[in-house]
Amino acid sequence: MARIKIEVPHTIIATFMIPVRITDINYGNHLSNDAFVSIVHEARMQWLHRHGYTELNIEGTGLIMSDLAVEFKSESFYGDVVEVMFIAGEISRVGFELFYQLFADRNNKKTLLANAKTGMICYDYAAKKVVPVPEKLKTLLSV
């Protein structure tokens, strides 16, 4: 069976610390798949908020997630504080890639929990159409 392999770029533009809540734990007593995705979403929202934006308003433009891939590497548990490395990838005329590396501290050593990638498209919700990536956002993603 072919497995997803996410090649993560090396330029980290932000880091976030997100705690694993008891409600994130599944019947296997570890972080559930959907909670991994929620942590990725939370990191993206924190980055946008840091710059005064939301997913509905970045210089008058909204965002739509066009794709998502997650490559699971290790379990995470209640009490972990997940360190999310937030990384920008390619930028096109109307969209861009975001990469995420999720780590937890295991015996004073960083353990890779997952690599993830989201494809984001800029969208005008009022006009119901895809629009170009705002220049200010391109600048923030190019740091």
LUMNU-55126 format. One line per 2 residues: number of its first residue (from 1); their letters; for each residue x, y, z of C-alpha. Coordinates in nm, 3 decimals. Each point is the difference from the previous one (the first is absolute). Example, Ala and Ser with C-alpha at 12.3 -4.5 7.8 and 13.67 -1.06 7.14 Angstrom:
BEGIN
1) AS) 1.230/-0.450/0.780 ~ 0.137/0.344/-0.066 .
This chain:
BEGIN
1) MA) 0.000/0.000/0.000 ~ 0.132/0.343/-0.095 .
3) RI) 0.036/0.237/0.295 ~ -0.014/0.377/0.005 .
5) KI) 0.342/0.162/0.036 ~ -0.001/0.372/0.079 .
7) EV) 0.321/0.185/-0.085 ~ 0.004/0.290/0.245 .
9) PH) 0.194/0.316/-0.096 ~ 0.257/0.122/0.251 .
11) TI) -0.095/0.365/0.056 ~ -0.213/0.023/0.315 .
13) IA) -0.202/0.323/0.018 ~ -0.160/-0.059/0.343 .
15) TF) -0.023/-0.245/0.288 ~ -0.304/-0.067/0.218 .
17) MI) -0.052/-0.200/0.319 ~ -0.341/-0.172/0.014 .
19) PV) -0.101/-0.224/0.292 ~ -0.172/-0.335/-0.054 .
21) RI) -0.335/0.008/0.179 ~ -0.179/-0.300/0.148 .
23) TD) -0.270/0.044/-0.266 ~ 0.271/-0.054/-0.267 .
25) IN) 0.063/-0.357/0.120 ~ -0.169/-0.295/-0.173 .
27) YG) -0.081/-0.359/0.103 ~ 0.362/-0.099/-0.070 .
29) NH) 0.102/0.237/0.282 ~ 0.194/0.227/-0.236 .
31) LS) -0.060/0.315/-0.205 ~ -0.271/-0.067/-0.259 .
33) ND) 0.049/0.059/-0.373 ~ -0.255/0.282/-0.007 .
35) AF) 0.171/0.166/0.296 ~ 0.331/0.004/-0.193 .
37) VS) -0.185/0.190/-0.274 ~ -0.153/0.234/0.260 .
39) IV) 0.347/0.079/0.136 ~ 0.117/0.085/-0.354 .
41) HE) -0.305/0.227/-0.039 ~ 0.066/0.166/0.337 .
43) AR) 0.362/0.074/-0.098 ~ -0.117/0.159/-0.326 .
45) MQ) -0.261/0.208/0.186 ~ 0.259/0.116/0.256 .
47) WL) 0.236/0.104/-0.279 ~ -0.275/0.196/-0.176 .
49) HR) -0.110/0.161/0.329 ~ 0.361/0.099/0.076 .
51) HG) -0.010/0.207/-0.320 ~ -0.348/0.144/0.056 .
53) YT) -0.178/-0.234/-0.242 ~ -0.267/-0.271/0.003 .
55) EL) -0.076/-0.272/-0.255 ~ -0.285/0.222/-0.123 .
57) NI) 0.197/0.324/-0.024 ~ 0.356/0.034/-0.121 .
59) EG) 0.015/0.342/-0.163 ~ -0.364/-0.054/-0.101 .
61) TG) 0.060/-0.355/-0.125 ~ -0.111/-0.328/0.158 .
63) LI) 0.161/-0.344/-0.004 ~ -0.123/-0.341/-0.106 .
65) MS) 0.197/-0.317/0.071 ~ 0.036/-0.182/-0.332 .
67) DL) 0.187/-0.304/0.129 ~ 0.142/-0.157/0.313 .
69) AV) 0.254/-0.277/0.055 ~ 0.125/-0.140/0.330 .
71) EF) 0.290/-0.241/0.044 ~ -0.027/-0.148/0.349 .
73) KS) 0.331/-0.091/0.165 ~ -0.059/-0.056/0.373 .
75) ES) -0.274/0.005/0.262 ~ -0.086/0.298/0.215 .
77) FY) -0.165/-0.020/0.340 ~ -0.200/0.203/0.249 .
79) GD) 0.229/0.251/0.168 ~ 0.228/0.044/-0.301 .
81) VV) 0.060/0.354/-0.115 ~ 0.037/-0.030/-0.376 .
83) EV) 0.261/0.228/-0.156 ~ -0.119/0.091/-0.349 .
85) MF) 0.258/0.127/-0.248 ~ -0.187/0.216/-0.254 .
87) IA) 0.164/0.007/-0.344 ~ -0.096/0.169/-0.327 .
89) GE) 0.038/-0.184/-0.330 ~ -0.067/0.101/-0.359 .
91) IS) -0.210/0.306/-0.075 ~ -0.202/0.013/-0.323 .
93) RV) -0.217/0.276/-0.144 ~ -0.309/-0.104/0.200 .
95) GF) 0.129/-0.229/0.274 ~ 0.283/-0.129/0.211 .
97) EL) 0.124/-0.303/0.193 ~ 0.044/-0.017/0.376 .
99) FY) 0.198/-0.273/0.170 ~ -0.006/-0.100/0.364 .
101) QL) 0.231/-0.217/0.207 ~ -0.144/-0.113/0.333 .
103) FA) 0.234/-0.100/0.283 ~ -0.033/-0.110/0.363 .
105) DR) 0.264/-0.016/0.270 ~ 0.089/-0.360/0.091 .
107) NN) 0.264/-0.029/0.273 ~ 0.149/0.339/-0.091 .
109) KK) 0.015/-0.095/-0.368 ~ -0.222/0.132/-0.279 .
111) TL) -0.210/-0.278/-0.153 ~ -0.157/0.061/-0.341 .
113) LA) -0.373/-0.073/0.024 ~ -0.108/0.093/-0.352 .
115) NA) 0.069/0.198/-0.314 ~ -0.295/0.173/-0.163 .
117) KT) -0.068/0.215/-0.305 ~ -0.296/0.218/-0.090 .
119) GM) -0.071/0.162/-0.333 ~ -0.172/0.336/0.046 .
121) IC) -0.191/0.194/-0.266 ~ -0.089/0.369/0.027 .
123) YD) -0.372/0.056/-0.044 ~ -0.241/0.292/-0.010 .
125) YA) -0.302/-0.133/0.189 ~ -0.225/0.293/-0.106 .
127) AK) 0.077/-0.041/-0.372 ~ 0.027/-0.382/0.032 .
129) KV) 0.325/-0.016/-0.198 ~ 0.368/-0.083/0.032 .
131) VP) 0.223/0.309/0.026 ~ 0.376/0.071/0.000 .
133) VP) 0.210/-0.036/0.315 ~ 0.026/0.346/0.165 .
135) EK) 0.348/0.152/-0.027 ~ 0.029/0.051/0.378 .
137) LK) -0.075/-0.370/0.054 ~ 0.263/-0.098/-0.259 .
139) TL) 0.251/0.209/0.195 ~ -0.091/-0.168/0.331 .
141) LS) 0.030/-0.345/-0.158 ~ 0.338/0.083/-0.155 .
143) V) 0.174/0.080/0.331 .
